[in-house]
Amino acid sequence: MTFYTLLHKQQQRLITYGELVPAMQMQSGEPCGPVYAEGISGYQYAVRIGDMDSPVLFHDRASVANAINHLRKDMVVDSETFEVQSRD
């Protein structure tokens, strides 16, 4: 199965569960969409504390786009902020 990761280009690091999970919990005026990744199913997650520093392994590009919407609630995001990478 191919997974996708999200590279924060300015910091040259992958987005981790420790960043995404709290962003998903934040309230927003508009829906951000469900995220499907290892340990995340829609709006629910079961990620071990020890995995919070691990890169998020997304199941599809739509989930990556929705994750970016969630991350916008907590950080300044523009079109140059992230790069999507695929992993086999």
SETOR-912867 format. One record per residue: residue in three letters; x, y, z of N, C-alpha, C, O in turn. Coordinates in nm, 2 decimals. Example, Ala and Ser with C-alpha at 12.3 -4.5 7.8 and 13.67 -1.06 7.14 Angstrom:
2
<r rest="ALA" n_u="1.32" n_v="-0.57" n_w="0.78" ca_u="1.23" ca_v="-0.45" ca_w="0.78" c_u="1.32" c_v="-0.33" c_w="0.78" o_u="1.42" o_v="-0.33" o_w="0.85"/>
<r rest="SER" n_u="1.28" n_v="-0.22" n_w="0.71" ca_u="1.37" ca_v="-0.11" ca_w="0.71" c_u="1.29" c_v="0.00" c_w="0.79" o_u="1.34" o_v="0.11" o_w="0.80"/>
END
This chain:
88
<r rest="MET" n_u="0.08" n_v="-0.12" n_w="0.00" ca_u="0.00" ca_v="0.00" ca_w="0.00" c_u="0.09" c_v="0.12" c_w="0.00" o_u="0.19" o_v="0.13" o_w="0.07"/>
<r rest="THR" n_u="0.05" n_v="0.22" n_w="-0.08" ca_u="0.12" ca_v="0.35" ca_w="-0.08" c_u="0.07" c_v="0.44" c_w="0.03" o_u="-0.05" o_v="0.46" o_w="0.04"/>
<r rest="PHE" n_u="0.16" n_v="0.50" n_w="0.10" ca_u="0.12" ca_v="0.60" ca_w="0.20" c_u="0.17" c_v="0.73" c_w="0.16" o_u="0.26" o_v="0.74" o_w="0.07"/>
<r rest="TYR" n_u="0.12" n_v="0.84" n_w="0.21" ca_u="0.16" ca_v="0.97" ca_w="0.18" c_u="0.20" c_v="1.04" c_w="0.31" o_u="0.14" o_v="1.02" o_w="0.42"/>
<r rest="THR" n_u="0.31" n_v="1.12" n_w="0.30" ca_u="0.35" ca_v="1.20" ca_w="0.42" c_u="0.35" c_v="1.35" c_w="0.37" o_u="0.34" o_v="1.38" o_w="0.26"/>
<r rest="LEU" n_u="0.36" n_v="1.44" n_w="0.47" ca_u="0.34" ca_v="1.58" ca_w="0.45" c_u="0.47" c_v="1.65" c_w="0.50" o_u="0.49" o_v="1.65" o_w="0.62"/>
<r rest="LEU" n_u="0.55" n_v="1.70" n_w="0.41" ca_u="0.68" ca_v="1.76" ca_w="0.45" c_u="0.65" c_v="1.91" c_w="0.47" o_u="0.60" o_v="1.98" o_w="0.38"/>
<r rest="HIS" n_u="0.70" n_v="1.96" n_w="0.58" ca_u="0.69" ca_v="2.11" ca_w="0.61" c_u="0.82" c_v="2.16" c_w="0.55" o_u="0.93" o_v="2.14" o_w="0.60"/>
<r rest="LYS" n_u="0.81" n_v="2.23" n_w="0.43" ca_u="0.93" ca_v="2.26" ca_w="0.35" c_u="1.02" c_v="2.36" c_w="0.42" o_u="1.15" o_v="2.33" o_w="0.41"/>
<r rest="GLN" n_u="0.98" n_v="2.46" n_w="0.49" ca_u="1.07" ca_v="2.55" ca_w="0.55" c_u="1.15" c_v="2.49" c_w="0.66" o_u="1.27" o_v="2.53" o_w="0.68"/>
<r rest="GLN" n_u="1.09" n_v="2.40" n_w="0.73" ca_u="1.16" ca_v="2.33" ca_w="0.84" c_u="1.22" c_v="2.20" c_w="0.81" o_u="1.29" o_v="2.14" o_w="0.89"/>
<r rest="GLN" n_u="1.20" n_v="2.15" n_w="0.68" ca_u="1.25" ca_v="2.03" ca_w="0.63" c_u="1.23" c_v="1.91" c_w="0.73" o_u="1.32" o_v="1.84" o_w="0.77"/>
<r rest="ARG" n_u="1.10" n_v="1.89" n_w="0.76" ca_u="1.06" ca_v="1.78" ca_w="0.85" c_u="0.92" c_v="1.74" c_w="0.82" o_u="0.84" o_v="1.82" o_w="0.76"/>
<r rest="LEU" n_u="0.89" n_v="1.62" n_w="0.85" ca_u="0.76" ca_v="1.56" ca_w="0.82" c_u="0.66" c_v="1.60" c_w="0.94" o_u="0.70" o_v="1.61" o_w="1.05"/>
<r rest="ILE" n_u="0.53" n_v="1.62" n_w="0.90" ca_u="0.43" ca_v="1.65" ca_w="1.00" c_u="0.41" c_v="1.52" c_w="1.08" o_u="0.39" o_v="1.41" o_w="1.03"/>
<r rest="THR" n_u="0.40" n_v="1.54" n_w="1.21" ca_u="0.39" ca_v="1.42" ca_w="1.31" c_u="0.24" c_v="1.42" c_w="1.36" o_u="0.16" o_v="1.51" o_w="1.35"/>
<r rest="TYR" n_u="0.22" n_v="1.30" n_w="1.42" ca_u="0.09" ca_v="1.28" ca_w="1.49" c_u="0.07" c_v="1.38" c_w="1.60" o_u="-0.04" o_v="1.43" o_w="1.63"/>
<r rest="GLY" n_u="0.18" n_v="1.42" n_w="1.67" ca_u="0.18" ca_v="1.52" ca_w="1.78" c_u="0.14" c_v="1.66" c_w="1.73" o_u="0.09" o_v="1.74" o_w="1.82"/>
<r rest="GLU" n_u="0.15" n_v="1.69" n_w="1.61" ca_u="0.10" ca_v="1.81" ca_w="1.55" c_u="-0.04" c_v="1.80" c_w="1.50" o_u="-0.13" o_v="1.89" o_w="1.52"/>
<r rest="LEU" n_u="-0.07" n_v="1.69" n_w="1.43" ca_u="-0.20" ca_v="1.68" ca_w="1.36" c_u="-0.31" c_v="1.65" c_w="1.46" o_u="-0.42" o_v="1.71" o_w="1.45"/>
<r rest="VAL" n_u="-0.29" n_v="1.56" n_w="1.55" ca_u="-0.40" ca_v="1.52" ca_w="1.65" c_u="-0.45" c_v="1.64" c_w="1.73" o_u="-0.58" o_v="1.66" o_w="1.73"/>
<r rest="PRO" n_u="-0.37" n_v="1.72" n_w="1.79" ca_u="-0.42" ca_v="1.84" ca_w="1.85" c_u="-0.49" c_v="1.94" c_w="1.76" o_u="-0.59" o_v="2.00" o_w="1.80"/>
<r rest="ALA" n_u="-0.44" n_v="1.95" n_w="1.64" ca_u="-0.51" ca_v="2.04" ca_w="1.54" c_u="-0.65" c_v="1.99" c_w="1.51" o_u="-0.74" o_v="2.07" o_w="1.48"/>
<r rest="MET" n_u="-0.66" n_v="1.86" n_w="1.50" ca_u="-0.79" ca_v="1.80" ca_w="1.47" c_u="-0.89" c_v="1.82" c_w="1.58" o_u="-1.01" o_v="1.83" o_w="1.56"/>
<r rest="GLN" n_u="-0.84" n_v="1.84" n_w="1.70" ca_u="-0.93" ca_v="1.87" ca_w="1.82" c_u="-0.98" c_v="2.01" c_w="1.83" o_u="-1.07" o_v="2.04" o_w="1.90"/>
<r rest="MET" n_u="-0.91" n_v="2.10" n_w="1.76" ca_u="-0.94" ca_v="2.24" ca_w="1.77" c_u="-1.07" c_v="2.27" c_w="1.69" o_u="-1.10" o_v="2.21" o_w="1.59"/>
<r rest="GLN" n_u="-1.15" n_v="2.36" n_w="1.75" ca_u="-1.27" ca_v="2.40" ca_w="1.68" c_u="-1.25" c_v="2.49" c_w="1.56" o_u="-1.15" o_v="2.57" o_w="1.56"/>
<r rest="SER" n_u="-1.33" n_v="2.48" n_w="1.46" ca_u="-1.32" ca_v="2.56" ca_w="1.34" c_u="-1.45" c_v="2.61" c_w="1.29" o_u="-1.55" o_v="2.54" o_w="1.31"/>
<r rest="GLY" n_u="-1.46" n_v="2.72" n_w="1.23" ca_u="-1.58" ca_v="2.78" ca_w="1.18" c_u="-1.63" c_v="2.70" c_w="1.06" o_u="-1.75" o_v="2.70" o_w="1.02"/>
<r rest="GLU" n_u="-1.54" n_v="2.63" n_w="0.99" ca_u="-1.58" ca_v="2.55" ca_w="0.87" c_u="-1.53" c_v="2.41" c_w="0.88" o_u="-1.42" o_v="2.39" o_w="0.95"/>
<r rest="PRO" n_u="-1.59" n_v="2.32" n_w="0.82" ca_u="-1.55" ca_v="2.18" ca_w="0.84" c_u="-1.41" c_v="2.16" c_w="0.76" o_u="-1.39" o_v="2.22" o_w="0.66"/>
<r rest="CYS" n_u="-1.33" n_v="2.08" n_w="0.82" ca_u="-1.20" ca_v="2.06" ca_w="0.76" c_u="-1.19" c_v="1.92" c_w="0.69" o_u="-1.09" o_v="1.90" o_w="0.61"/>
<r rest="GLY" n_u="-1.28" n_v="1.83" n_w="0.71" ca_u="-1.29" ca_v="1.71" ca_w="0.64" c_u="-1.22" c_v="1.60" c_w="0.72" o_u="-1.13" o_v="1.62" o_w="0.80"/>
<r rest="PRO" n_u="-1.26" n_v="1.47" n_w="0.69" ca_u="-1.20" ca_v="1.36" ca_w="0.76" c_u="-1.06" c_v="1.32" c_w="0.71" o_u="-1.02" o_v="1.35" o_w="0.60"/>
<r rest="VAL" n_u="-0.98" n_v="1.26" n_w="0.80" ca_u="-0.85" ca_v="1.22" ca_w="0.77" c_u="-0.84" c_v="1.07" c_w="0.79" o_u="-0.88" o_v="1.02" o_w="0.90"/>
<r rest="TYR" n_u="-0.78" n_v="1.01" n_w="0.69" ca_u="-0.76" ca_v="0.86" ca_w="0.70" c_u="-0.61" c_v="0.84" c_w="0.69" o_u="-0.54" o_v="0.87" o_w="0.59"/>
<r rest="ALA" n_u="-0.55" n_v="0.78" n_w="0.80" ca_u="-0.41" ca_v="0.75" ca_w="0.81" c_u="-0.39" c_v="0.64" c_w="0.91" o_u="-0.49" o_v="0.59" o_w="0.97"/>
<r rest="GLU" n_u="-0.27" n_v="0.59" n_w="0.92" ca_u="-0.24" ca_v="0.49" ca_w="1.01" c_u="-0.27" c_v="0.54" c_w="1.15" o_u="-0.21" o_v="0.64" o_w="1.19"/>
<r rest="GLY" n_u="-0.37" n_v="0.48" n_w="1.22" ca_u="-0.41" ca_v="0.53" ca_w="1.36" c_u="-0.52" c_v="0.64" c_w="1.36" o_u="-0.56" o_v="0.67" o_w="1.46"/>
<r rest="ILE" n_u="-0.56" n_v="0.69" n_w="1.24" ca_u="-0.66" ca_v="0.79" ca_w="1.23" c_u="-0.77" c_v="0.74" c_w="1.13" o_u="-0.73" o_v="0.70" o_w="1.02"/>
<r rest="SER" n_u="-0.89" n_v="0.74" n_w="1.18" ca_u="-1.00" ca_v="0.70" ca_w="1.09" c_u="-1.11" c_v="0.81" c_w="1.10" o_u="-1.19" o_v="0.81" o_w="1.19"/>
<r rest="GLY" n_u="-1.11" n_v="0.90" n_w="1.00" ca_u="-1.21" ca_v="1.00" ca_w="0.99" c_u="-1.17" c_v="1.11" c_w="1.09" o_u="-1.08" o_v="1.19" o_w="1.07"/>
<r rest="TYR" n_u="-1.25" n_v="1.12" n_w="1.20" ca_u="-1.23" ca_v="1.22" ca_w="1.30" c_u="-1.19" c_v="1.15" c_w="1.44" o_u="-1.18" o_v="1.22" o_w="1.54"/>
<r rest="GLN" n_u="-1.17" n_v="1.02" n_w="1.43" ca_u="-1.13" ca_v="0.94" ca_w="1.55" c_u="-0.98" c_v="0.89" c_w="1.53" o_u="-0.94" o_v="0.87" o_w="1.42"/>
<r rest="TYR" n_u="-0.92" n_v="0.88" n_w="1.64" ca_u="-0.78" ca_v="0.84" ca_w="1.63" c_u="-0.74" c_v="0.75" c_w="1.75" o_u="-0.80" o_v="0.76" o_w="1.86"/>
<r rest="ALA" n_u="-0.65" n_v="0.66" n_w="1.73" ca_u="-0.60" ca_v="0.57" ca_w="1.83" c_u="-0.45" c_v="0.56" c_w="1.80" o_u="-0.39" o_v="0.47" o_w="1.74"/>
<r rest="VAL" n_u="-0.38" n_v="0.66" n_w="1.85" ca_u="-0.23" ca_v="0.67" ca_w="1.83" c_u="-0.16" c_v="0.66" c_w="1.97" o_u="-0.20" o_v="0.72" o_w="2.06"/>
<r rest="ARG" n_u="-0.07" n_v="0.57" n_w="1.97" ca_u="0.01" ca_v="0.55" ca_w="2.10" c_u="0.09" c_v="0.67" c_w="2.13" o_u="0.14" o_v="0.74" o_w="2.04"/>
<r rest="ILE" n_u="0.11" n_v="0.70" n_w="2.26" ca_u="0.18" ca_v="0.82" ca_w="2.30" c_u="0.33" c_v="0.81" c_w="2.24" o_u="0.38" o_v="0.91" o_w="2.20"/>
<r rest="GLY" n_u="0.38" n_v="0.69" n_w="2.24" ca_u="0.52" ca_v="0.68" ca_w="2.18" c_u="0.53" c_v="0.71" c_w="2.03" o_u="0.64" o_v="0.73" o_w="1.98"/>
<r rest="ASP" n_u="0.41" n_v="0.71" n_w="1.96" ca_u="0.41" ca_v="0.74" ca_w="1.82" c_u="0.39" c_v="0.88" c_w="1.79" o_u="0.38" o_v="0.92" o_w="1.67"/>
<r rest="MET" n_u="0.37" n_v="0.97" n_w="1.89" ca_u="0.33" ca_v="1.11" ca_w="1.86" c_u="0.44" c_v="1.19" c_w="1.79" o_u="0.41" o_v="1.28" o_w="1.72"/>
<r rest="ASP" n_u="0.57" n_v="1.14" n_w="1.80" ca_u="0.67" ca_v="1.21" ca_w="1.72" c_u="0.70" c_v="1.14" c_w="1.59" o_u="0.79" o_v="1.19" o_w="1.51"/>
<r rest="SER" n_u="0.62" n_v="1.04" n_w="1.55" ca_u="0.63" ca_v="0.97" ca_w="1.42" c_u="0.56" c_v="1.05" c_w="1.31" o_u="0.46" o_v="1.12" o_w="1.34"/>
<r rest="PRO" n_u="0.61" n_v="1.04" n_w="1.19" ca_u="0.54" ca_v="1.11" ca_w="1.08" c_u="0.40" c_v="1.04" c_w="1.05" o_u="0.39" o_v="0.92" o_w="1.07"/>
<r rest="VAL" n_u="0.31" n_v="1.12" n_w="1.02" ca_u="0.17" ca_v="1.07" ca_w="0.99" c_u="0.18" c_v="1.00" c_w="0.85" o_u="0.24" o_v="1.05" o_w="0.76"/>
<r rest="LEU" n_u="0.13" n_v="0.88" n_w="0.85" ca_u="0.12" ca_v="0.80" ca_w="0.72" c_u="-0.02" c_v="0.80" c_w="0.67" o_u="-0.11" o_v="0.73" o_w="0.71"/>
<r rest="PHE" n_u="-0.05" n_v="0.89" n_w="0.58" ca_u="-0.18" ca_v="0.91" ca_w="0.52" c_u="-0.22" c_v="0.81" c_w="0.42" o_u="-0.13" o_v="0.75" o_w="0.35"/>
<r rest="HIS" n_u="-0.34" n_v="0.77" n_w="0.41" ca_u="-0.39" ca_v="0.67" ca_w="0.32" c_u="-0.42" c_v="0.72" c_w="0.18" o_u="-0.41" o_v="0.65" o_w="0.08"/>
<r rest="ASP" n_u="-0.45" n_v="0.85" n_w="0.17" ca_u="-0.48" ca_v="0.90" ca_w="0.03" c_u="-0.46" c_v="1.05" c_w="0.03" o_u="-0.44" o_v="1.12" o_w="0.14"/>
<r rest="ARG" n_u="-0.46" n_v="1.11" n_w="-0.09" ca_u="-0.43" ca_v="1.25" ca_w="-0.10" c_u="-0.54" c_v="1.34" c_w="-0.05" o_u="-0.51" o_v="1.45" o_w="0.00"/>
<r rest="ALA" n_u="-0.66" n_v="1.29" n_w="-0.05" ca_u="-0.77" ca_v="1.37" ca_w="0.00" c_u="-0.75" c_v="1.39" c_w="0.15" o_u="-0.78" o_v="1.50" o_w="0.21"/>
<r rest="SER" n_u="-0.71" n_v="1.29" n_w="0.22" ca_u="-0.68" ca_v="1.30" ca_w="0.37" c_u="-0.57" c_v="1.40" c_w="0.39" o_u="-0.57" o_v="1.47" o_w="0.49"/>
<r rest="VAL" n_u="-0.47" n_v="1.40" n_w="0.30" ca_u="-0.36" ca_v="1.50" ca_w="0.32" c_u="-0.42" c_v="1.64" c_w="0.31" o_u="-0.38" o_v="1.73" o_w="0.39"/>
<r rest="ALA" n_u="-0.50" n_v="1.66" n_w="0.21" ca_u="-0.56" ca_v="1.80" ca_w="0.19" c_u="-0.65" c_v="1.83" c_w="0.31" o_u="-0.64" o_v="1.95" o_w="0.36"/>
<r rest="ASN" n_u="-0.72" n_v="1.74" n_w="0.37" ca_u="-0.80" ca_v="1.77" ca_w="0.49" c_u="-0.71" c_v="1.79" c_w="0.61" o_u="-0.74" o_v="1.88" o_w="0.69"/>
<r rest="ALA" n_u="-0.60" n_v="1.72" n_w="0.62" ca_u="-0.51" ca_v="1.75" ca_w="0.73" c_u="-0.45" c_v="1.89" c_w="0.72" o_u="-0.43" o_v="1.95" o_w="0.82"/>
<r rest="ILE" n_u="-0.42" n_v="1.93" n_w="0.60" ca_u="-0.37" ca_v="2.07" ca_w="0.59" c_u="-0.48" c_v="2.17" c_w="0.64" o_u="-0.44" o_v="2.27" o_w="0.70"/>
<r rest="ASN" n_u="-0.60" n_v="2.14" n_w="0.61" ca_u="-0.71" ca_v="2.23" ca_w="0.66" c_u="-0.71" c_v="2.23" c_w="0.81" o_u="-0.73" o_v="2.34" o_w="0.87"/>
<r rest="HIS" n_u="-0.69" n_v="2.12" n_w="0.87" ca_u="-0.69" ca_v="2.11" ca_w="1.02" c_u="-0.56" c_v="2.19" c_w="1.07" o_u="-0.57" o_v="2.26" o_w="1.17"/>
<r rest="LEU" n_u="-0.45" n_v="2.17" n_w="1.01" ca_u="-0.33" ca_v="2.24" ca_w="1.05" c_u="-0.34" c_v="2.39" c_w="1.04" o_u="-0.27" o_v="2.46" o_w="1.11"/>
<r rest="ARG" n_u="-0.42" n_v="2.44" n_w="0.95" ca_u="-0.44" ca_v="2.58" ca_w="0.93" c_u="-0.50" c_v="2.65" c_w="1.05" o_u="-0.48" o_v="2.76" o_w="1.08"/>
<r rest="LYS" n_u="-0.57" n_v="2.57" n_w="1.13" ca_u="-0.63" ca_v="2.62" ca_w="1.26" c_u="-0.52" c_v="2.66" c_w="1.36" o_u="-0.54" o_v="2.74" o_w="1.45"/>
<r rest="ASP" n_u="-0.40" n_v="2.60" n_w="1.34" ca_u="-0.29" ca_v="2.62" ca_w="1.44" c_u="-0.17" c_v="2.68" c_w="1.39" o_u="-0.08" o_v="2.73" o_w="1.47"/>
<r rest="MET" n_u="-0.15" n_v="2.69" n_w="1.26" ca_u="-0.03" ca_v="2.75" ca_w="1.20" c_u="-0.06" c_v="2.83" c_w="1.07" o_u="-0.16" o_v="2.81" o_w="1.01"/>
<r rest="VAL" n_u="0.03" n_v="2.92" n_w="1.04" ca_u="0.02" ca_v="2.99" ca_w="0.91" c_u="0.06" c_v="2.90" c_w="0.80" o_u="0.17" o_v="2.84" o_w="0.79"/>
<r rest="VAL" n_u="-0.04" n_v="2.88" n_w="0.71" ca_u="-0.02" ca_v="2.79" ca_w="0.59" c_u="-0.05" c_v="2.86" c_w="0.46" o_u="-0.15" o_v="2.92" o_w="0.45"/>
<r rest="ASP" n_u="0.05" n_v="2.85" n_w="0.37" ca_u="0.02" ca_v="2.90" ca_w="0.23" c_u="0.05" c_v="2.78" c_w="0.14" o_u="0.09" o_v="2.67" o_w="0.18"/>
<r rest="SER" n_u="0.05" n_v="2.81" n_w="0.01" ca_u="0.07" ca_v="2.71" ca_w="-0.09" c_u="0.21" c_v="2.66" c_w="-0.09" o_u="0.23" o_v="2.55" o_w="-0.14"/>
<r rest="GLU" n_u="0.30" n_v="2.73" n_w="-0.04" ca_u="0.44" ca_v="2.69" ca_w="-0.03" c_u="0.48" c_v="2.62" c_w="0.09" o_u="0.60" o_v="2.58" o_w="0.11"/>
<r rest="THR" n_u="0.39" n_v="2.60" n_w="0.19" ca_u="0.43" ca_v="2.55" ca_w="0.32" c_u="0.46" c_v="2.40" c_w="0.32" o_u="0.56" o_v="2.35" o_w="0.38"/>
<r rest="PHE" n_u="0.38" n_v="2.32" n_w="0.24" ca_u="0.39" ca_v="2.18" ca_w="0.25" c_u="0.42" c_v="2.11" c_w="0.11" o_u="0.40" o_v="2.17" o_w="0.00"/>
<r rest="GLU" n_u="0.48" n_v="2.00" n_w="0.12" ca_u="0.50" ca_v="1.91" ca_w="0.00" c_u="0.45" c_v="1.77" c_w="0.03" o_u="0.49" o_v="1.72" o_w="0.14"/>
<r rest="VAL" n_u="0.37" n_v="1.72" n_w="-0.05" ca_u="0.32" ca_v="1.58" ca_w="-0.03" c_u="0.42" c_v="1.48" c_w="-0.09" o_u="0.47" o_v="1.50" o_w="-0.21"/>
<r rest="GLN" n_u="0.46" n_v="1.38" n_w="-0.02" ca_u="0.55" ca_v="1.28" ca_w="-0.06" c_u="0.48" c_v="1.14" c_w="-0.05" o_u="0.40" o_v="1.12" o_w="0.04"/>
<r rest="SER" n_u="0.52" n_v="1.05" n_w="-0.14" ca_u="0.46" ca_v="0.92" ca_w="-0.14" c_u="0.56" c_v="0.82" c_w="-0.09" o_u="0.68" o_v="0.84" o_w="-0.12"/>
<r rest="ARG" n_u="0.52" n_v="0.72" n_w="-0.02" ca_u="0.60" ca_v="0.61" ca_w="0.04" c_u="0.54" c_v="0.48" c_w="0.01" o_u="0.42" o_v="0.46" o_w="0.02"/>
<r rest="ASP" n_u="0.62" n_v="0.38" n_w="-0.04" ca_u="0.57" ca_v="0.25" ca_w="-0.06" c_u="0.60" c_v="0.16" c_w="0.05" o_u="0.56" o_v="0.04" o_w="0.05"/>
END
